[in-house]
Amino acid sequence: MKNLSLALVGALLLCAGSMAQAADLAAGQAAFAKFSCASCHGADAKTPISPAYPILAGQHQDYLSHALHAYKRGQANAPASSNLRKNATMGAMAAQLTDADIANITAWLATLPSPLSVQQ
């Protein structure tokens, strides 16, 4: 009986985690649209309007999150000792994002199919 209870609790936690993940991905897709990310990076996040702009689809979530936070620090004129990125356009865009927006957008982007691959 004890093992059955533990299994049931585990299954419920797994389902709850899956539902939270789906909500975050939907929120990420909505935030990508809301903040007009597609205007530079493409609606599919893999066809940017300029070759100078990165493909975001399929990129690692932690890398994208780190980059967006670095743009926010750069826009906020953080001390030079901080890890920051200076870019007028991306700094202004990232400054609008909350930490939840960044987490949701980057989680969604990481799930998208992409031409990115590791060369061997």
N, C-alpha and C positions, 0 to 999 in steps of 0.2 A: 504493500500500500504506500509506503514511504517513497519507494522508487517511482511509482506511478505519479505521485504528487509532484516529485521533482521534475519528472519528464514533462508534465503538464505546464508547470511554471516556466520551464525552459522554452517550450513551444510558444507560450503566450508572449514571452519576452522577445523571441525571434520575430513573431508577427508584428509586435508593436514597433520593433526596430525597422522592419521592412516598410511599414506604413509611414514612419517618420522620414525614412529615406526618400520615399516617393513624394511626400509633401515637399521636401527640400528641393528635389529635382524640378518639380513643377514650379516652385517659387523661383528657382534659378532661371528657368526658361522665361518666366514672366519678367523677371528683373532684367535679363538680357535684352528683352524687347523694350521694356520701360525706359531703360537708360540709353537706348539707341545704339547699342554696341554693333549692331548689324550694319550701321551706316559706314563703318570702316572695315569691319572684319567679315562682312557678308552674313546673310541670313542663316547660312549653315555653319558659320564660324570657321569655314575652311576655304572661302573664296574672297580674300580681302580685296579692296578696291585698288591697292597698290602692292607691288611685290615687296615694298619696304615694311609693310604691316605683317605681323605674325599670324600664322594659322593657330587658332585657339582650340579647335575641336580635337579631342583626343590627347591634349596636353595633360601632364600630371597635375592633379589638383593642388598639391602643395607648392609646386612651382608657380602656378597662376596666382594663388593666394599670396605668396611671398611678393610677387611682382606688383600686385595691386596695392598691397600695404606699403611697399617701397615708394610707389607713385604718390600715395597719400602723404607719406612723410616728406617727400620732396616738395609737394605743394604747400605743406604746412611750414616750410622753411626750418625743418628739424636741423639740429647741429650737424656739421659735416662729418662727425664721427659716427653718426647713425647710418645704417644701411638705407640708402634712399636712391630714388631715380628721379631725375629732372627731365620732364617733358611737359610742355604747356598743355597740350591736348589731353594726354592721359592723366596728368595731374589733376586737371579740372574735372575730368570724368570720375576718377577714383575718389576725389574728395566728397562726392555726393553719396558714395556707397557706405552703408553700415557694415559692421563686421558680419552680420547675418546675411546681407546681400552678397558680400564677397564669398562667404562659405557656400551659399546656395548656387551662385553663378558658376563658381569654379567646380563644384560637384557635378553640375549639369554638363558643363563643357567637357569634363573628363570622361563622360559616358558616350560622347558622340563619336561616330565613325570618323576616321581620319586618314589622310595620306601619310601622316607621320609614322616613321618606323625607325628601327635601329639598323644601321648598315653593318653588315658583317664582312 
